[in-house]
Amino acid sequence: MGESYLNCREEVLSLTKQLVAIRSVVNTEGESVLGHSLYTMIASNAYFQANPDRVVIEKTIDDEMERYNVLAYVKGTKGKSNRTMIIMGHMDTVGVEDFNQQADYAFQPDNWMEVLKEEDIPETVKANLNPEKWLFGRGALDMKSGLASNLFLLNYYSEHPEELDGNLVFIAECDEEDGSHGILSALQTLKRWKEEHGFEYVAAINADFVAPLYEGDSNRYVYKGTVGKLLPSFYITGAETHVGAAFEGLDPNFVASELTRQISYNPELCNVAHGEYTLPPVALKQMDLKTAYNVQTALGAFVYYNFFIHSWTPKEALAILKEQAEIAFNNALASFEKGYKAYTKLAGEPYNGVSWKPRVFTYEEMNNMLVEAHGTKYEESMAAFKADLLHDDSLDTRMYALKVVEEAWKWMENKEPAIILFYSSLYYPRIELTENTLNEHILNNALEETVNEVQSSYNQPIKVKNFFPFISDMSFMAISDDEAGIQAVKDNNPAWGTKHYVDYDAIRDINVPVINIGPYGMDAHKKLERVEIDYSMEVVPNMTKLVIEKVLGNKQ
């Protein structure tokens, strides 16, 4: 890779082990502990001792948890350019419940690998128990090795600012594994630095993990842009009846089951762009809303799905999902009618027909109907209900949104069975890296050149794809959606403006093309999580460095 090649393997490995040793499980005090540790580590560097205002530790904004981001920047001295690259990565990890009584070992990679040698694990995993080649432990792959790579580069450029023709901003954010309070708060710091220092943000590089996409996949992936993620949610009302008169009512669980059969794993709901397909939706929760046992059918049911998008906007996704819900409702009623007819024939009873018709509304449609029917009385009542509901700390955003929909449904005059479609969680915007802007063009070229250079001296295939396939904070560095797409998120999330809010204008204000160059490994979020050392600790930092210098050096 030429004269600029960095011999960084051992240092990045050491940093990774230091970071893994600090328990920073999301939504625990450990996030704060790691934030302060990382800040101390960076602040003790000679460059930041001389420039203490260039590293900050900042509490997240509008967050119920106390946790912190760490941000730092190096001003290059090679020229006078204000072009600024961002390198980013998250500090938090998922939990260690899967480790059971061995949880302490999750943060002791060397000891954990010794323990695993005596465990009954797959032979393919045992073959990786080589400390020269692999590192095991919670967060080793996702993504403390990526954070360590970025930390190494921050330290390197703080010692060699003369190699930077522009500036480098480092972000270590918290809460990536849950609500992304970290990166959403960091946007405010980026905006402040932009105004204070004239930073011209031109590109961002995330360092989240990459993994094989199928059995036997040997590719190391680099991603341009990222998948988007929605959480379409459905409140399903039925017609209550005693189970002794089953066909006199409609069980919402029955409709919910048909809805899941229609949506989960449906390849028609794989969104294609640039020849790449999203995974199909899958149900993340399905429940009825009975709170105690009785022999009545449930009045309502609730189900939500993971829904990935590449090119569909949130508004388009609503239209697609509404159509799927209508198909499911029709199928449920047809199945109900068939069963009813068959039963009455067996029992010798009269068949009275099925009067229900499929009714599917988006939350926005239902809310508009209720405003039109009841005016300010409805609006004021719902505003008070939402405000009071905020005092219930047991409700996450999803359940809060459901409670709002249930309350709104009480105002509907026609209580015939229906499905209400809404969003109940954070929208992770999709990002397409196109050639529409000069910055995108420069980043695309820099990445392509870098991969070609590195591939010539690396024996595993490095493949560039268009969409990072996992949920990540990359989503909050740019907006590919138009205003109508974002408005659909706001208008169809019942928690919007109370329990949930995202400053999408802050994202548009930064709006940089983003790629992912991250560590390679297996079994992220699992007990056997592990990262490959050679690629992750040596190739990744060098690829990232090459892209930084190619982008900043391009003065088109």
N, C-alpha and C positions, 0 to 999 in steps of 0.2 A: 504493500500500500504506500510505498514511497517514504521519503524522509520524515513526513509528518506522523508516521505510525507511532502510537503510544504503547509502551510496554506496561500495561495497566492491570493485567490479570490478577496479580496477588493483592494489589491495593484494593481493587473493587471487591474481591472476595472477602478481604478482611472487613471492609465497610459493611458488606452484606451481613456478615455474621454479627457485627455489632448491632445492626438495626434489627435483625431477627431476634436477638436476645432481649429486646425491649418489647414487652407485651403491649401491643397497640390495637387490641380488638375494637372494632367499631362500636360506638356508643358505650364505651367504658372510660374510666379515668386514664387508661393507658395511652389514649390518643393525646391527651394533654402532656403526659410524661414524655412521650417521644418527641412531641413538638418542642418542648423546652430543652431536651437533650440535643436535638438537632440544631436548635438555635445556638446553644452553647458551643457546639462543635464548630459551626461556621464562624461565629463571632470571635473565636480564639485564633482564627487564621490571621496572619500578619496583615493581609490586604484589608480585612474588615476591621482589624484593630485600628488601622490608619484611617479607615472610612467607615466608622460605626453606623452611620445613617444608611449604609447600603445593604444592611440586613435587618429584617424586622420579624417579630413574632406577633401575630395579630389574632385576637379572638374572633371566632366566626360571628356573623351578623344574624339576628333573628333566629337564634338557635336555642333550643331547650337545654342542650348539653354545653358544658364548658370544655371547649377544645380550640385548637389553634392551628393556623397556617404559618409556615415559615417561608419567607420570600427574600431573595437577595439579587443583586445585580452587579455586573462588572462592566465598567465603561472601557471600551477598547481604545487603544492609543495609536493604532496603525494608521488611522485617518481621522477625518472629522465627521464621518457619517453618523446619523442618528438611527439608521436602520437597526432594528432590534429583533433578535431571535428569542423565543421562549422555549425553555425545556421544563417539562412538568412530570409529576408523578405523585401518587398518593402514599400516605404513611400508614393508613389503617389496614387491618386485615379482617377476614371473617373470623368467627369464633373457633373454639377448639373442643366443642362438645364431642366431636367424632373421635377424639383421642381418649375419651373416658378417663380412667385412672392414670393414663400416661400423659396427661395434659402438660405437665412441666417439661417434658422432653420436646414438646413442639417448638420450644424456644432455645433448645440446645442442639443445634444441628449435628455436631460431632458425636455427642453422646447418643442422640437419637438414631444415628446410622449404625452404631454398635448394637443398640437394642434390637433394631430391625433385622439384624443378621440372624437373630434367634427366633424371629417371628415367622409364622406361616403366611408368607406373602407370595404373589406370583413370581415365577422364575424370571420373567422379563424385568420385574422391579428389582429382584435380588441382584441381577446383573448390573444394575445402576449403583449398587452400594460400594462405589469406588470414590473415596473422598478427593481424588485427583480429577475426577470427571464430573461428579454430581454433588449437589448439596440439597439435603432434605430439610424440611421444617416449615412451620406455618409462616407464610409470607415470603419464604425464600424465592418463590417464583412470582407470586402475586402480592406486591411487586417490589419487594425491598431490594432485590438485585437491580431492578431498573432504576430505583431511587438512588442506589449506591453509584450506578454508572453516571447519573446526572450530577451527583455530589462530587464525584471525582473530576468531572469536566468543569464544574464551578471552581473547584480548587485549582485546577490546572490553569484556567484562564485568569484567575486572580493572581497567579504567579507569572503569567505571560500575557498581559493585556496588549502587548505590542503585536500579538498575532490576531487580534480582533479588529476588523475594520467595521466597527459598529458596536453594538452592545449585546450582552447576554443577560436574560432574566431567568432566574431559577425559581420554580414554585414547588414546594412540598405541601400538598393539601391533605386535609383530613376528610373523613366522612364520605369517601368515594363509594364504600360498600353499602351505603344506605340512602341518604337523602341529598348528597352532594352539597351540603352547606359549605364545605370547604372551598371548592372552586367558585361557587357563586359569590362567596364573600371575597375571594381573591380578585375577582373582576373589578371590584371597587378600588383595590390597591393598584392594579394595572392601569386603571383610568387615571388615578391620582398621579402616578409616575409619568404617564403620558403627558399630562398637563405640566408637571413640575420640571421634567427633564427633556421634553420634546421627543420622547421615544416614538419612533415610527415602527409599530409592530408589523413585521412582514411575514412571519411564519412561526408555527409552534411544532415542537416534537414531543410527543408523549412517549413514555417508556413502559407502558403496560405490557403484560406478558403475551407471548404467542405460543401456540401449541399445534400439534398435528390435527388436521381436520378430519382424518379418517384413519382406520387401522393401516399401518404400514407407510403412512405419509412421512417422507423424509425431508420435506421442504421446511426451511426457516422463512417465515413470512414477514414482510414489511407491508404496512397498510397505508393507503391514501384515503383520508376521510373515514367515516364511521357509520355503522348502522344506527338507525333511530329506534327508539322504543316507546311504545304507548301501553297503557293499561286500560283497555276497554272493559267496562264493567256493566253488568246488566242486573237491574232490579226487576223481578218477575212476580207479578201478582196473579193469584188464581181465584177460584171460587170455592170458598170453604164448604166442607160437608163432613158429616159423620162417616166414618169408614164403613158403617153398616149400610150406607146409601152412596157408595163410591161414585156412581155415575151421575149423581145429582150435582157434583162439584168438579172442579178442575184443580188437581194437585200441581202447584207451581214447581215442585221437584221434578215432575214428569216433563214439564216444558223445559226446565233447566237442563235435564239430562239430554234431551233432544238437541238443545242448543250446543251443548258441549260435543255431542256426536257430530254436529254440523261444522263446528269451528276448529276443534282440536285436531291437529295433524292434517289439516286440509291443505293439500298442495296448491289448490287454487288461490290460497291466501299467502303464498310465497311471492314476495315482491321482487321483480327482477330489474336490475339496472346495470349497464355495462357488462352484461352477460353473467352477472353474479346474482344468486338467489338468496333471499333470507330464509331462515328456518320457518316452518309454519307455526301458527299460534299453538299454545298449549295452556290448559287451565291451571291457574295457580291457586284458585280457591273456589269451592262450590259448597254452599250450605243453605239450609232453610232458616227461617227467622223465628222459629218457635223457641221459646225460652224455657219451656217445661213440658213434661209428658202429658198428653191427653189423646183422646181418640178422634180428634178433629184433624183434618188435613191442614197443612200449613197455609197461612194467608200469603206469605211471600217467600221468595228465594233470592239468593245473591250469588253471582258467579263473576269472576274476572279472569282475564287471559293475558299472558305475555304476547305482545304483538310487535314484531320487528318490521321496519320499513327501510327501503333504500331510496325510492323515488316518490312514493305516495306522500301527500301532505296529511296532517291530522284531519283536515276537512274531508279529503278524499277517503281516508280510512273510515270515517264515520258513515259515509254513504255506502261503502262496501260492506261494512259490518251490519248496518241496518238491513240491507238486502239479505244477508245471511240469516239474520234473526227472523225476518219474515218467512224465509224458506223453512227454518226450524219450527216456527210456530204453526205453519201450514202442515208440516209433516206430523207434528205432535197431535194436532186436531184430527188429522186423517187417521192416525193410529188409534186415537181415543175412540173415534167413531166406529172403526172396524171392530175394536174390542167390545164396545157397547152393543153393536149389532149381534156379534157372536154370542155374547152373554145372554141377551134377551131371548135369542133363539133356543139356547140351552135351557134356560129357566122357564120358558113359556110365558114370558112377561111382555107387555107392549113396549115397542121401541118409540121413544118420544122425540127423537132427533137431537141434533146438537146445534144450539143457537149461537155459540160464540164465534166470533170472527177474529182473525189475526190482527192485533193492534200493536204496532211498534212505534215508539216516539224517541227521539233524542231528548236529552234533558233540556236543551235549548228550546225545542218545539213545545214540550210540556210547560216549561216556565213561561213562554210567550202566551200560550193559551190561558194560563192562570192569571197572568197580568191583565190580559184582555177581559177575562171574566170577572175578576175581583178587584182589579186596580190597586190603589195604594194600601188598602186593607191587607191584602195578601203580601205585598212587598214589605210592609212594616212588620207584619207578623213573622215573616221568614227571616228578616234581618235580626229581630230580637231572638228568635230561636237559634240562629247560627252563633250569635254572640254568647248566649247562655251555654250552648253546647261546647264552647271552647274551654269551659271550666272542667269538663270531663277528661281528665288526664289519661284515662284508659283507652281512649279512642285514637288510633293512628289516622292518617289522612284518608285512607281507604274507607274505614268504618265511619269516620266523620261524614264523608261524602254520602255514604249510604243513608245515614240518619237524616240528612238533609232531603234526600230524594223521598224517603218514606214520609217525612213531614209534608212535603209538597204534594205527594199523592193524596193525602187526606183532603186536600182542597178540590180534587177532581170530582166533578158531579157524576160522571159515568165511571162506575167502579168495575165495569166488565174486565176480565183478565187482559193484561197488557204486559209488554216488555218495555222498560225504560233504559235506554243506552246512554252511558255517560263515561267520562274519564275520572278516575279517582286517585291519581297519583302523578308524580313528576313525569313530564315529557322530556325524554332525552332526544334532542333534535338530531336528525340525520345530517350528515355532512358529505356532500359530493365535491371531490376535488376535480375541477374542470380546467379548461384553459381560458376561461372567460375574463380573468384578470391577469395583470402582469405578475403579481406576486404568486399566483397559482402556477403560471407558466414557469417562473424561475424555480419554484420549489419542485415541481415535477421534473424538470431537467436536472436539478441538483441530485435528486433522489436516484434517478435513472443512471446518471454518471457514477454516482457513489456505489450503487449495487454492482455495476459492471466492473469497477475497479476492485472492489472487495472480493467479488466472485472469482476473479482470476487467481487469487491466492488462498481461497477457502474451498474445502473439498465437499461441502454439502450444498445442495441447491438453495439459493435465496430467491424467493418468488415475490413479486410485487402484486398485491391485490387492491381493489378499490374501496372495500368497506371493512373496517375492523369489525369482527363479528360479535364482540362482547360489549356489554354496557360499560361505558367509561366516561370519565370527565372530559374527554375530547369533545363531546357533544356541546360543551358550553363555551367553546372558543370561536364558534361561527354559527351563522344561521343560513341555511339553504332555503328554508320555507319563506313564502311570501306572507304578507300581512294577514290575508284571509285564513291561511293555514294556522297561524299562531292565534288569531282571534277565535277559531274553532276550539282551541285548547281552553281558552279563558271562558268562553260561553258555555262549555259543556262539562266543566269541572265544578260541581256544586260547592267544593271547598275553596274555590278561587276567591282570593281577597280576604279570607278569614283564616282558615287553617293552612292554606297553601297559597304561595305567591312566588313567582319567578320574574326577575327584572330582565325580560328579553331584550329591552333596549340596551342594557349594559353589555349583553353578548354582541349585539350589532355594533356597538361602539368599539369593541376590540376586533371582532370579525377577521380573524387571520386564518389562512389555510393551515390545516393541521395533518400531520402524518404520525404513524406509530412505528418506532424502532425499539423493540423491547426484547427482554430475555426470553429464552426458549426453554420449555420444560413440559412436564406432565402433571396431571392430577391436581390442578389448582382447585382450591376449596375442599380438598379431600385430605385424608390422613396421610396419604403417600405423596403429597405435594413435593416436587423436586425440580431443581433447575440445573440445566447443563452449564458447566463452568466455562469451557473454552469459548463457546459462542457468546454467552451472556456477559461474561466479565472482560472479554477482550475484543471480540468482533463488534459487539453493540456499541461500546464507547467510541471505538474508532469510526464506525459508520456515522454515528451521530456527529462527531467532530467534523468529518468530511462534509456533511450536509450543511452544518453551521457555516463553515468557511466558504463553501461554494455559493450559498445564498447571500451571505454578507458581502462577498467579493463581487457579486454581479451588480453592475451599476446601469443596467439597461434603462 
